[in-house]
Amino acid sequence: MSQEVGVEEVAEAMFDLVKQTHGKKNLKPMDLIKAMIQKFGDDRCSKPLCKKAIRELIDGGRCIYSYIGGSYVTLPPEE
């Protein structure tokens, strides 16, 4: 069994993905989770781990939830 990826590493990869798609596509939390499991493999990355990583991005203020007919993870508006 391979080593599980760390929350920070997953959060970083999620942040990069949100940045890449910003303004082009809104990502739902489930989209991020699926993308990370695909990227790291389901033996190294779990749904609870991804949820922790999303929580870390939101709590840290690096990403926000926006509600446009659904819940999306996006970058906070630039001031």
N, C-alpha and C positions, 0 to 999 in steps of 0.2 A: 504493500500500500504506500502510495506516495504521500508526501507531507502536504497538509492542507495549507492553502495560501493564507497569508495574514490579512486581517481586516483592512489595514492601511494600504496594502498592495491592491486589493480589490477596489477600495474607495478611489485610489489614484487612477486606476484603469477606467472606472465608471466616470470620473470627472473628465478624463480625456475624451471619452465617447460623447458625453453631454456637450463638451466644448466643440467637438468636430461637427456635431449635428445641429448646433445652436442656430436658430433662424431658418433651418431647412426642414427639420423634422422634430416633433415633440416626442420624447420618450417616456413611456409609462414605466413605473417601477418594475413591472413584470418584464418589459423589454430589456431593461438593464440587467435584471437577474438572469434571463435567458442568454444574453450576450456574454455575461461573465462566466456562466457555466460552460458555454461553448468555447470561450477563450482559454479557460484554465482546466477544463475537463470536470465532469461531475464527480470524479473521485477526489478532486482537490478543492472543489468549490461547491458549497451547499447553499440552499435557499436561505436558511437562517443567517449564514455568514454574509450573504449579499444584503439581507435586510439590515444587519448591523452596519455594513458599509454605507448604505443609503442614509441611515440614521446619523452616522458620523458626518457625512457631507452636509446634511440639513442642519444638524446641531452646530456644526462648525461655521455655518453661514456661507459655505462654498457653493451650495446649490439650494434651491427653494422648491416647494411644491407649488405648482400653478394649477388652477382648475378651469379648464376650457372644455366643458362637456365631458370631463373625466379628470383624473388626477395625473399630472405629469411632473417629472423632475426636470427643472430647467436652471439656467444660471440666473443669479439675482440681477435685477435691472441695474444698468450702469447709471451712476448718479452724475 
